[in-house]
């Protein structure tokens, strides 16, 4: 919404610090949930859905509507 541009334009050092904080938080959560070493089970039971639409860049070019900051996203 209205804060997208402000977030995109943050200094690289701030973006790096935010990414580090997210990494620490998810590492903590994953260790608390004891989900380490579950990749084989995920591969066995989780299957991506079929896609009936082309991936971006592999189909006809479609232009997106311009971003409207007053749309109240």
mmCIF file of the N, C-alpha and C atoms, coordinates in Angstrom:
data_MODEL
# 
_entry.id   MODEL 
# 
loop_
_atom_site.group_PDB 
_atom_site.id 
_atom_site.type_symbol 
_atom_site.label_atom_id 
_atom_site.label_alt_id 
_atom_site.label_comp_id 
_atom_site.label_asym_id 
_atom_site.label_entity_id 
_atom_site.label_seq_id 
_atom_site.pdbx_PDB_ins_code 
_atom_site.Cartn_x 
_atom_site.Cartn_y 
_atom_site.Cartn_z 
_atom_site.occupancy 
_atom_site.B_iso_or_equiv 
_atom_site.pdbx_formal_charge 
_atom_site.auth_seq_id 
_atom_site.auth_comp_id 
_atom_site.auth_asym_id 
_atom_site.auth_atom_id 
_atom_site.pdbx_PDB_model_num 
ATOM 1   N N  . UNK A 1 1  ? 0.791  -1.174  0.000   1.00 0.00 ? 1  UNK A N  1 
ATOM 2   C CA . UNK A 1 1  ? 0.000  0.000   0.000   1.00 0.00 ? 1  UNK A CA 1 
ATOM 3   C C  . UNK A 1 1  ? 0.848  1.258   0.000   1.00 0.00 ? 1  UNK A C  1 
ATOM 4   N N  . UNK A 1 2  ? 0.460  2.177   0.810   1.00 0.00 ? 2  UNK A N  1 
ATOM 5   C CA . UNK A 1 2  ? 1.088  3.501   0.793   1.00 0.00 ? 2  UNK A CA 1 
ATOM 6   C C  . UNK A 1 2  ? 2.531  3.520   1.299   1.00 0.00 ? 2  UNK A C  1 
ATOM 7   N N  . UNK A 1 3  ? 2.993  2.454   1.940   1.00 0.00 ? 3  UNK A N  1 
ATOM 8   C CA . UNK A 1 3  ? 4.351  2.455   2.490   1.00 0.00 ? 3  UNK A CA 1 
ATOM 9   C C  . UNK A 1 3  ? 5.342  1.659   1.648   1.00 0.00 ? 3  UNK A C  1 
ATOM 10  N N  . UNK A 1 4  ? 4.894  1.127   0.515   1.00 0.00 ? 4  UNK A N  1 
ATOM 11  C CA . UNK A 1 4  ? 5.777  0.311   -0.325  1.00 0.00 ? 4  UNK A CA 1 
ATOM 12  C C  . UNK A 1 4  ? 7.043  1.060   -0.716  1.00 0.00 ? 4  UNK A C  1 
ATOM 13  N N  . UNK A 1 5  ? 6.886  2.236   -1.261  1.00 0.00 ? 5  UNK A N  1 
ATOM 14  C CA . UNK A 1 5  ? 8.041  2.991   -1.751  1.00 0.00 ? 5  UNK A CA 1 
ATOM 15  C C  . UNK A 1 5  ? 9.009  3.278   -0.608  1.00 0.00 ? 5  UNK A C  1 
ATOM 16  N N  . UNK A 1 6  ? 8.483  3.630   0.561   1.00 0.00 ? 6  UNK A N  1 
ATOM 17  C CA . UNK A 1 6  ? 9.352  3.921   1.705   1.00 0.00 ? 6  UNK A CA 1 
ATOM 18  C C  . UNK A 1 6  ? 10.159 2.683   2.104   1.00 0.00 ? 6  UNK A C  1 
ATOM 19  N N  . UNK A 1 7  ? 9.539  1.506   2.048   1.00 0.00 ? 7  UNK A N  1 
ATOM 20  C CA . UNK A 1 7  ? 10.245 0.269   2.384   1.00 0.00 ? 7  UNK A CA 1 
ATOM 21  C C  . UNK A 1 7  ? 11.275 -0.081  1.318   1.00 0.00 ? 7  UNK A C  1 
ATOM 22  N N  . UNK A 1 8  ? 10.918 0.071   0.060   1.00 0.00 ? 8  UNK A N  1 
ATOM 23  C CA . UNK A 1 8  ? 11.844 -0.240  -1.022  1.00 0.00 ? 8  UNK A CA 1 
ATOM 24  C C  . UNK A 1 8  ? 13.068 0.670   -0.985  1.00 0.00 ? 8  UNK A C  1 
ATOM 25  N N  . UNK A 1 9  ? 12.879 1.904   -0.547  1.00 0.00 ? 9  UNK A N  1 
ATOM 26  C CA . UNK A 1 9  ? 13.954 2.886   -0.568  1.00 0.00 ? 9  UNK A CA 1 
ATOM 27  C C  . UNK A 1 9  ? 14.774 2.943   0.718   1.00 0.00 ? 9  UNK A C  1 
ATOM 28  N N  . UNK A 1 10 ? 14.569 1.983   1.633   1.00 0.00 ? 10 UNK A N  1 
ATOM 29  C CA . UNK A 1 10 ? 15.375 1.962   2.852   1.00 0.00 ? 10 UNK A CA 1 
ATOM 30  C C  . UNK A 1 10 ? 16.841 1.756   2.493   1.00 0.00 ? 10 UNK A C  1 
ATOM 31  N N  . UNK A 1 11 ? 17.747 2.295   3.299   1.00 0.00 ? 11 UNK A N  1 
ATOM 32  C CA . UNK A 1 11 ? 19.170 2.066   3.042   1.00 0.00 ? 11 UNK A CA 1 
ATOM 33  C C  . UNK A 1 11 ? 19.485 0.564   3.106   1.00 0.00 ? 11 UNK A C  1 
ATOM 34  N N  . UNK A 1 12 ? 20.470 0.146   2.344   1.00 0.00 ? 12 UNK A N  1 
ATOM 35  C CA . UNK A 1 12 ? 20.842 -1.275  2.285   1.00 0.00 ? 12 UNK A CA 1 
ATOM 36  C C  . UNK A 1 12 ? 21.199 -1.817  3.661   1.00 0.00 ? 12 UNK A C  1 
ATOM 37  N N  . UNK A 1 13 ? 21.836 -1.002  4.498   1.00 0.00 ? 13 UNK A N  1 
ATOM 38  C CA . UNK A 1 13 ? 22.210 -1.462  5.843   1.00 0.00 ? 13 UNK A CA 1 
ATOM 39  C C  . UNK A 1 13 ? 20.975 -1.782  6.685   1.00 0.00 ? 13 UNK A C  1 
ATOM 40  N N  . UNK A 1 14 ? 19.918 -1.009  6.514   1.00 0.00 ? 14 UNK A N  1 
ATOM 41  C CA . UNK A 1 14 ? 18.675 -1.253  7.254   1.00 0.00 ? 14 UNK A CA 1 
ATOM 42  C C  . UNK A 1 14 ? 18.003 -2.530  6.736   1.00 0.00 ? 14 UNK A C  1 
ATOM 43  N N  . UNK A 1 15 ? 17.981 -2.705  5.418   1.00 0.00 ? 15 UNK A N  1 
ATOM 44  C CA . UNK A 1 15 ? 17.403 -3.926  4.841   1.00 0.00 ? 15 UNK A CA 1 
ATOM 45  C C  . UNK A 1 15 ? 18.156 -5.159  5.333   1.00 0.00 ? 15 UNK A C  1 
ATOM 46  N N  . UNK A 1 16 ? 19.479 -5.059  5.404   1.00 0.00 ? 16 UNK A N  1 
ATOM 47  C CA . UNK A 1 16 ? 20.300 -6.174  5.876   1.00 0.00 ? 16 UNK A CA 1 
ATOM 48  C C  . UNK A 1 16 ? 19.980 -6.493  7.332   1.00 0.00 ? 16 UNK A C  1 
ATOM 49  N N  . UNK A 1 17 ? 19.811 -5.483  8.154   1.00 0.00 ? 17 UNK A N  1 
ATOM 50  C CA . UNK A 1 17 ? 19.484 -5.685  9.568   1.00 0.00 ? 17 UNK A CA 1 
ATOM 51  C C  . UNK A 1 17 ? 18.101 -6.314  9.736   1.00 0.00 ? 17 UNK A C  1 
ATOM 52  N N  . UNK A 1 18 ? 17.143 -5.883  8.938   1.00 0.00 ? 18 UNK A N  1 
ATOM 53  C CA . UNK A 1 18 ? 15.796 -6.464  8.983   1.00 0.00 ? 18 UNK A CA 1 
ATOM 54  C C  . UNK A 1 18 ? 15.856 -7.933  8.568   1.00 0.00 ? 18 UNK A C  1 
ATOM 55  N N  . UNK A 1 19 ? 16.596 -8.241  7.505   1.00 0.00 ? 19 UNK A N  1 
ATOM 56  C CA . UNK A 1 19 ? 16.728 -9.627  7.041   1.00 0.00 ? 19 UNK A CA 1 
ATOM 57  C C  . UNK A 1 19 ? 17.387 -10.485 8.114   1.00 0.00 ? 19 UNK A C  1 
ATOM 58  N N  . UNK A 1 20 ? 18.403 -9.960  8.785   1.00 0.00 ? 20 UNK A N  1 
ATOM 59  C CA . UNK A 1 20 ? 19.074 -10.698 9.850   1.00 0.00 ? 20 UNK A CA 1 
ATOM 60  C C  . UNK A 1 20 ? 18.111 -10.993 10.991  1.00 0.00 ? 20 UNK A C  1 
ATOM 61  N N  . UNK A 1 21 ? 17.294 -9.999  11.369  1.00 0.00 ? 21 UNK A N  1 
ATOM 62  C CA . UNK A 1 21 ? 16.328 -10.187 12.451  1.00 0.00 ? 21 UNK A CA 1 
ATOM 63  C C  . UNK A 1 21 ? 15.289 -11.245 12.076  1.00 0.00 ? 21 UNK A C  1 
ATOM 64  N N  . UNK A 1 22 ? 14.818 -11.223 10.828  1.00 0.00 ? 22 UNK A N  1 
ATOM 65  C CA . UNK A 1 22 ? 13.864 -12.250 10.372  1.00 0.00 ? 22 UNK A CA 1 
ATOM 66  C C  . UNK A 1 22 ? 14.514 -13.632 10.412  1.00 0.00 ? 22 UNK A C  1 
ATOM 67  N N  . UNK A 1 23 ? 15.756 -13.735 9.940   1.00 0.00 ? 23 UNK A N  1 
ATOM 68  C CA . UNK A 1 23 ? 16.455 -15.017 9.957   1.00 0.00 ? 23 UNK A CA 1 
ATOM 69  C C  . UNK A 1 23 ? 16.570 -15.561 11.376  1.00 0.00 ? 23 UNK A C  1 
ATOM 70  N N  . UNK A 1 24 ? 16.945 -14.708 12.319  1.00 0.00 ? 24 UNK A N  1 
ATOM 71  C CA . UNK A 1 24 ? 17.067 -15.132 13.718  1.00 0.00 ? 24 UNK A CA 1 
ATOM 72  C C  . UNK A 1 24 ? 15.724 -15.604 14.265  1.00 0.00 ? 24 UNK A C  1 
ATOM 73  N N  . UNK A 1 25 ? 14.662 -14.859 13.968  1.00 0.00 ? 25 UNK A N  1 
ATOM 74  C CA . UNK A 1 25 ? 13.335 -15.208 14.473  1.00 0.00 ? 25 UNK A CA 1 
ATOM 75  C C  . UNK A 1 25 ? 12.868 -16.548 13.910  1.00 0.00 ? 25 UNK A C  1 
ATOM 76  N N  . UNK A 1 26 ? 13.014 -16.754 12.602  1.00 0.00 ? 26 UNK A N  1 
ATOM 77  C CA . UNK A 1 26 ? 12.569 -18.009 12.004  1.00 0.00 ? 26 UNK A CA 1 
ATOM 78  C C  . UNK A 1 26 ? 13.440 -19.175 12.468  1.00 0.00 ? 26 UNK A C  1 
ATOM 79  N N  . UNK A 1 27 ? 14.741 -18.946 12.648  1.00 0.00 ? 27 UNK A N  1 
ATOM 80  C CA . UNK A 1 27 ? 15.602 -20.006 13.171  1.00 0.00 ? 27 UNK A CA 1 
ATOM 81  C C  . UNK A 1 27 ? 15.136 -20.409 14.567  1.00 0.00 ? 27 UNK A C  1 
ATOM 82  N N  . UNK A 1 28 ? 14.804 -19.441 15.399  1.00 0.00 ? 28 UNK A N  1 
ATOM 83  C CA . UNK A 1 28 ? 14.282 -19.719 16.741  1.00 0.00 ? 28 UNK A CA 1 
ATOM 84  C C  . UNK A 1 28 ? 12.967 -20.492 16.666  1.00 0.00 ? 28 UNK A C  1 
ATOM 85  N N  . UNK A 1 29 ? 12.039 -20.021 15.839  1.00 0.00 ? 29 UNK A N  1 
ATOM 86  C CA . UNK A 1 29 ? 10.741 -20.689 15.735  1.00 0.00 ? 29 UNK A CA 1 
ATOM 87  C C  . UNK A 1 29 ? 10.881 -22.118 15.222  1.00 0.00 ? 29 UNK A C  1 
ATOM 88  N N  . UNK A 1 30 ? 11.702 -22.303 14.202  1.00 0.00 ? 30 UNK A N  1 
ATOM 89  C CA . UNK A 1 30 ? 11.878 -23.646 13.653  1.00 0.00 ? 30 UNK A CA 1 
ATOM 90  C C  . UNK A 1 30 ? 12.518 -24.582 14.671  1.00 0.00 ? 30 UNK A C  1 
ATOM 91  N N  . UNK A 1 31 ? 13.452 -24.079 15.482  1.00 0.00 ? 31 UNK A N  1 
ATOM 92  C CA . UNK A 1 31 ? 14.056 -24.934 16.504  1.00 0.00 ? 31 UNK A CA 1 
ATOM 93  C C  . UNK A 1 31 ? 13.032 -25.258 17.593  1.00 0.00 ? 31 UNK A C  1 
ATOM 94  N N  . UNK A 1 32 ? 12.184 -24.308 17.958  1.00 0.00 ? 32 UNK A N  1 
ATOM 95  C CA . UNK A 1 32 ? 11.143 -24.561 18.961  1.00 0.00 ? 32 UNK A CA 1 
ATOM 96  C C  . UNK A 1 32 ? 10.120 -25.576 18.455  1.00 0.00 ? 32 UNK A C  1 
ATOM 97  N N  . UNK A 1 33 ? 9.841  -25.548 17.166  1.00 0.00 ? 33 UNK A N  1 
ATOM 98  C CA . UNK A 1 33 ? 8.885  -26.479 16.569  1.00 0.00 ? 33 UNK A CA 1 
ATOM 99  C C  . UNK A 1 33 ? 9.527  -27.827 16.231  1.00 0.00 ? 33 UNK A C  1 
ATOM 100 N N  . UNK A 1 34 ? 10.838 -27.922 16.384  1.00 0.00 ? 34 UNK A N  1 
ATOM 101 C CA . UNK A 1 34 ? 11.587 -29.151 16.119  1.00 0.00 ? 34 UNK A CA 1 
ATOM 102 C C  . UNK A 1 34 ? 11.321 -29.685 14.714  1.00 0.00 ? 34 UNK A C  1 
ATOM 103 N N  . UNK A 1 35 ? 11.426 -28.798 13.724  1.00 0.00 ? 35 UNK A N  1 
ATOM 104 C CA . UNK A 1 35 ? 11.164 -29.228 12.351  1.00 0.00 ? 35 UNK A CA 1 
ATOM 105 C C  . UNK A 1 35 ? 12.442 -29.422 11.544  1.00 0.00 ? 35 UNK A C  1 
ATOM 106 N N  . UNK A 1 36 ? 13.589 -29.357 12.202  1.00 0.00 ? 36 UNK A N  1 
ATOM 107 C CA . UNK A 1 36 ? 14.835 -29.612 11.506  1.00 0.00 ? 36 UNK A CA 1 
ATOM 108 C C  . UNK A 1 36 ? 14.906 -31.064 11.048  1.00 0.00 ? 36 UNK A C  1 
ATOM 109 N N  . UNK A 1 37 ? 15.494 -31.303 9.898   1.00 0.00 ? 37 UNK A N  1 
ATOM 110 C CA . UNK A 1 37 ? 15.652 -32.655 9.391   1.00 0.00 ? 37 UNK A CA 1 
ATOM 111 C C  . UNK A 1 37 ? 14.374 -33.275 8.852   1.00 0.00 ? 37 UNK A C  1 
ATOM 112 N N  . UNK A 1 38 ? 13.418 -32.457 8.479   1.00 0.00 ? 38 UNK A N  1 
ATOM 113 C CA . UNK A 1 38 ? 12.140 -32.997 7.988   1.00 0.00 ? 38 UNK A CA 1 
ATOM 114 C C  . UNK A 1 38 ? 12.007 -32.877 6.475   1.00 0.00 ? 38 UNK A C  1 
ATOM 115 N N  . UNK A 1 39 ? 13.079 -32.556 5.776   1.00 0.00 ? 39 UNK A N  1 
ATOM 116 C CA . UNK A 1 39 ? 13.002 -32.341 4.326   1.00 0.00 ? 39 UNK A CA 1 
ATOM 117 C C  . UNK A 1 39 ? 12.503 -33.587 3.601   1.00 0.00 ? 39 UNK A C  1 
ATOM 118 N N  . UNK A 1 40 ? 12.937 -34.760 4.019   1.00 0.00 ? 40 UNK A N  1 
ATOM 119 C CA . UNK A 1 40 ? 12.487 -35.986 3.343   1.00 0.00 ? 40 UNK A CA 1 
ATOM 120 C C  . UNK A 1 40 ? 10.982 -36.186 3.491   1.00 0.00 ? 40 UNK A C  1 
ATOM 121 N N  . UNK A 1 41 ? 10.452 -35.925 4.687   1.00 0.00 ? 41 UNK A N  1 
ATOM 122 C CA . UNK A 1 41 ? 9.013  -36.067 4.904   1.00 0.00 ? 41 UNK A CA 1 
ATOM 123 C C  . UNK A 1 41 ? 8.242  -35.041 4.076   1.00 0.00 ? 41 UNK A C  1 
ATOM 124 N N  . UNK A 1 42 ? 8.775  -33.841 3.987   1.00 0.00 ? 42 UNK A N  1 
ATOM 125 C CA . UNK A 1 42 ? 8.107  -32.808 3.186   1.00 0.00 ? 42 UNK A CA 1 
ATOM 126 C C  . UNK A 1 42 ? 8.082  -33.231 1.718   1.00 0.00 ? 42 UNK A C  1 
ATOM 127 N N  . UNK A 1 43 ? 9.209  -33.706 1.217   1.00 0.00 ? 43 UNK A N  1 
ATOM 128 C CA . UNK A 1 43 ? 9.261  -34.154 -0.185  1.00 0.00 ? 43 UNK A CA 1 
ATOM 129 C C  . UNK A 1 43 ? 8.291  -35.303 -0.446  1.00 0.00 ? 43 UNK A C  1 
ATOM 130 N N  . UNK A 1 44 ? 8.114  -36.154 0.549   1.00 0.00 ? 44 UNK A N  1 
ATOM 131 C CA . UNK A 1 44 ? 7.241  -37.321 0.381   1.00 0.00 ? 44 UNK A CA 1 
ATOM 132 C C  . UNK A 1 44 ? 5.762  -36.956 0.384   1.00 0.00 ? 44 UNK A C  1 
ATOM 133 N N  . UNK A 1 45 ? 5.362  -36.006 1.242   1.00 0.00 ? 45 UNK A N  1 
ATOM 134 C CA . UNK A 1 45 ? 3.939  -35.740 1.446   1.00 0.00 ? 45 UNK A CA 1 
ATOM 135 C C  . UNK A 1 45 ? 3.427  -34.422 0.863   1.00 0.00 ? 45 UNK A C  1 
ATOM 136 N N  . UNK A 1 46 ? 4.303  -33.485 0.580   1.00 0.00 ? 46 UNK A N  1 
ATOM 137 C CA . UNK A 1 46 ? 3.868  -32.175 0.087   1.00 0.00 ? 46 UNK A CA 1 
ATOM 138 C C  . UNK A 1 46 ? 4.168  -32.089 -1.404  1.00 0.00 ? 46 UNK A C  1 
ATOM 139 N N  . UNK A 1 47 ? 3.135  -31.872 -2.194  1.00 0.00 ? 47 UNK A N  1 
ATOM 140 C CA . UNK A 1 47 ? 3.282  -31.797 -3.642  1.00 0.00 ? 47 UNK A CA 1 
ATOM 141 C C  . UNK A 1 47 ? 2.683  -30.481 -4.139  1.00 0.00 ? 47 UNK A C  1 
ATOM 142 N N  . UNK A 1 48 ? 3.429  -29.752 -4.967  1.00 0.00 ? 48 UNK A N  1 
ATOM 143 C CA . UNK A 1 48 ? 2.893  -28.482 -5.463  1.00 0.00 ? 48 UNK A CA 1 
ATOM 144 C C  . UNK A 1 48 ? 1.686  -28.723 -6.363  1.00 0.00 ? 48 UNK A C  1 
ATOM 145 N N  . UNK A 1 49 ? 0.738  -27.799 -6.357  1.00 0.00 ? 49 UNK A N  1 
ATOM 146 C CA . UNK A 1 49 ? -0.433 -27.952 -7.226  1.00 0.00 ? 49 UNK A CA 1 
ATOM 147 C C  . UNK A 1 49 ? -0.056 -27.772 -8.691  1.00 0.00 ? 49 UNK A C  1 
ATOM 148 N N  . UNK A 1 50 ? -0.875 -28.335 -9.570  1.00 0.00 ? 50 UNK A N  1 
ATOM 149 C CA . UNK A 1 50 ? -0.670 -28.120 -10.996 1.00 0.00 ? 50 UNK A CA 1 
ATOM 150 C C  . UNK A 1 50 ? -0.910 -26.653 -11.327 1.00 0.00 ? 50 UNK A C  1 
ATOM 151 N N  . UNK A 1 51 ? -0.109 -26.138 -12.239 1.00 0.00 ? 51 UNK A N  1 
ATOM 152 C CA . UNK A 1 51 ? -0.293 -24.755 -12.685 1.00 0.00 ? 51 UNK A CA 1 
ATOM 153 C C  . UNK A 1 51 ? -0.954 -24.792 -14.048 1.00 0.00 ? 51 UNK A C  1 
ATOM 154 N N  . UNK A 1 52 ? -2.053 -24.074 -14.183 1.00 0.00 ? 52 UNK A N  1 
ATOM 155 C CA . UNK A 1 52 ? -2.749 -24.020 -15.457 1.00 0.00 ? 52 UNK A CA 1 
ATOM 156 C C  . UNK A 1 52 ? -2.542 -22.679 -16.151 1.00 0.00 ? 52 UNK A C  1 
ATOM 157 N N  . UNK A 1 53 ? -1.632 -21.895 -15.596 1.00 0.00 ? 53 UNK A N  1 
ATOM 158 C CA . UNK A 1 53 ? -1.298 -20.602 -16.188 1.00 0.00 ? 53 UNK A CA 1 
ATOM 159 C C  . UNK A 1 53 ? 0.201  -20.610 -16.454 1.00 0.00 ? 53 UNK A C  1 
ATOM 160 N N  . UNK A 1 54 ? 0.655  -19.950 -17.510 1.00 0.00 ? 54 UNK A N  1 
ATOM 161 C CA . UNK A 1 54 ? 2.099  -19.909 -17.759 1.00 0.00 ? 54 UNK A CA 1 
ATOM 162 C C  . UNK A 1 54 ? 2.818  -19.104 -16.678 1.00 0.00 ? 54 UNK A C  1 
ATOM 163 N N  . UNK A 1 55 ? 4.048  -19.469 -16.411 1.00 0.00 ? 55 UNK A N  1 
ATOM 164 C CA . UNK A 1 55 ? 4.860  -18.713 -15.485 1.00 0.00 ? 55 UNK A CA 1 
ATOM 165 C C  . UNK A 1 55 ? 5.180  -17.353 -16.099 1.00 0.00 ? 55 UNK A C  1 
ATOM 166 N N  . UNK A 1 56 ? 5.472  -16.354 -15.289 1.00 0.00 ? 56 UNK A N  1 
ATOM 167 C CA . UNK A 1 56 ? 5.827  -15.039 -15.835 1.00 0.00 ? 56 UNK A CA 1 
ATOM 168 C C  . UNK A 1 56 ? 6.964  -15.154 -16.834 1.00 0.00 ? 56 UNK A C  1 
ATOM 169 N N  . UNK A 1 57 ? 6.810  -14.497 -17.949 1.00 0.00 ? 57 UNK A N  1 
ATOM 170 C CA . UNK A 1 57 ? 7.828  -14.513 -18.991 1.00 0.00 ? 57 UNK A CA 1 
ATOM 171 C C  . UNK A 1 57 ? 7.720  -15.690 -19.934 1.00 0.00 ? 57 UNK A C  1 
ATOM 172 N N  . UNK A 1 58 ? 6.769  -16.604 -19.697 1.00 0.00 ? 58 UNK A N  1 
ATOM 173 C CA . UNK A 1 58 ? 6.625  -17.771 -20.564 1.00 0.00 ? 58 UNK A CA 1 
ATOM 174 C C  . UNK A 1 58 ? 5.304  -17.760 -21.326 1.00 0.00 ? 58 UNK A C  1 
ATOM 175 N N  . UNK A 1 59 ? 4.564  -16.703 -21.231 1.00 0.00 ? 59 UNK A N  1 
ATOM 176 C CA . UNK A 1 59 ? 3.289  -16.624 -21.920 1.00 0.00 ? 59 UNK A CA 1 
ATOM 177 C C  . UNK A 1 59 ? 3.160  -15.283 -22.600 1.00 0.00 ? 59 UNK A C  1 
ATOM 178 N N  . UNK A 1 60 ? 1.966  -14.933 -23.011 1.00 0.00 ? 60 UNK A N  1 
ATOM 179 C CA . UNK A 1 60 ? 1.781  -13.626 -23.648 1.00 0.00 ? 60 UNK A CA 1 
ATOM 180 C C  . UNK A 1 60 ? 2.082  -12.498 -22.661 1.00 0.00 ? 60 UNK A C  1 
ATOM 181 N N  . UNK A 1 61 ? 2.663  -11.453 -23.182 1.00 0.00 ? 61 UNK A N  1 
ATOM 182 C CA . UNK A 1 61 ? 2.983  -10.307 -22.327 1.00 0.00 ? 61 UNK A CA 1 
ATOM 183 C C  . UNK A 1 61 ? 1.707  -9.594  -21.914 1.00 0.00 ? 61 UNK A C  1 
ATOM 184 N N  . UNK A 1 62 ? 1.542  -9.415  -20.613 1.00 0.00 ? 62 UNK A N  1 
ATOM 185 C CA . UNK A 1 62 ? 0.379  -8.721  -20.062 1.00 0.00 ? 62 UNK A CA 1 
ATOM 186 C C  . UNK A 1 62 ? 0.907  -7.634  -19.147 1.00 0.00 ? 62 UNK A C  1 
ATOM 187 N N  . UNK A 1 63 ? 0.447  -6.441  -19.357 1.00 0.00 ? 63 UNK A N  1 
ATOM 188 C CA . UNK A 1 63 ? 0.852  -5.340  -18.507 1.00 0.00 ? 63 UNK A CA 1 
ATOM 189 C C  . UNK A 1 63 ? -0.060 -5.269  -17.299 1.00 0.00 ? 63 UNK A C  1 
ATOM 190 N N  . UNK A 1 64 ? 0.529  -5.085  -16.126 1.00 0.00 ? 64 UNK A N  1 
ATOM 191 C CA . UNK A 1 64 ? -0.253 -4.941  -14.905 1.00 0.00 ? 64 UNK A CA 1 
ATOM 192 C C  . UNK A 1 64 ? -0.786 -3.523  -14.814 1.00 0.00 ? 64 UNK A C  1 
ATOM 193 N N  . UNK A 1 65 ? -1.881 -3.383  -14.101 1.00 0.00 ? 65 UNK A N  1 
ATOM 194 C CA . UNK A 1 65 ? -2.436 -2.051  -13.867 1.00 0.00 ? 65 UNK A CA 1 
ATOM 195 C C  . UNK A 1 65 ? -1.444 -1.249  -13.032 1.00 0.00 ? 65 UNK A C  1 
ATOM 196 N N  . UNK A 1 66 ? -1.360 0.048   -13.229 1.00 0.00 ? 66 UNK A N  1 
ATOM 197 C CA . UNK A 1 66 ? -0.433 0.845   -12.433 1.00 0.00 ? 66 UNK A CA 1 
ATOM 198 C C  . UNK A 1 66 ? -0.822 0.811   -10.955 1.00 0.00 ? 66 UNK A C  1 
ATOM 199 N N  . UNK A 1 67 ? 0.174  0.887   -10.093 1.00 0.00 ? 67 UNK A N  1 
ATOM 200 C CA . UNK A 1 67 ? -0.066 0.889   -8.647  1.00 0.00 ? 67 UNK A CA 1 
ATOM 201 C C  . UNK A 1 67 ? -0.802 2.167   -8.272  1.00 0.00 ? 67 UNK A C  1 
ATOM 202 N N  . UNK A 1 68 ? -1.879 2.028   -7.537  1.00 0.00 ? 68 UNK A N  1 
ATOM 203 C CA . UNK A 1 68 ? -2.679 3.179   -7.113  1.00 0.00 ? 68 UNK A CA 1 
ATOM 204 C C  . UNK A 1 68 ? -2.534 3.366   -5.620  1.00 0.00 ? 68 UNK A C  1 
ATOM 205 N N  . UNK A 1 69 ? -1.745 4.377   -5.177  1.00 0.00 ? 69 UNK A N  1 
ATOM 206 C CA . UNK A 1 69 ? -1.507 4.543   -3.736  1.00 0.00 ? 69 UNK A CA 1 
ATOM 207 C C  . UNK A 1 69 ? -2.792 4.898   -2.967  1.00 0.00 ? 69 UNK A C  1 
ATOM 208 N N  . UNK A 1 70 ? -3.823 5.347   -3.662  1.00 0.00 ? 70 UNK A N  1 
ATOM 209 C CA . UNK A 1 70 ? -5.069 5.710   -2.981  1.00 0.00 ? 70 UNK A CA 1 
ATOM 210 C C  . UNK A 1 70 ? -6.072 4.563   -2.955  1.00 0.00 ? 70 UNK A C  1 
ATOM 211 N N  . UNK A 1 71 ? -5.668 3.368   -3.407  1.00 0.00 ? 71 UNK A N  1 
ATOM 212 C CA . UNK A 1 71 ? -6.600 2.250   -3.488  1.00 0.00 ? 71 UNK A CA 1 
ATOM 213 C C  . UNK A 1 71 ? -6.869 1.611   -2.130  1.00 0.00 ? 71 UNK A C  1 
ATOM 214 N N  . UNK A 1 72 ? -6.067 1.936   -1.117  1.00 0.00 ? 72 UNK A N  1 
ATOM 215 C CA . UNK A 1 72 ? -6.306 1.408   0.216   1.00 0.00 ? 72 UNK A CA 1 
ATOM 216 C C  . UNK A 1 72 ? -5.919 -0.042  0.373   1.00 0.00 ? 72 UNK A C  1 
ATOM 217 N N  . UNK A 1 73 ? -4.811 -0.426  -0.225  1.00 0.00 ? 73 UNK A N  1 
ATOM 218 C CA . UNK A 1 73 ? -4.376 -1.832  -0.160  1.00 0.00 ? 73 UNK A CA 1 
ATOM 219 C C  . UNK A 1 73 ? -4.150 -2.267  1.258   1.00 0.00 ? 73 UNK A C  1 
# 
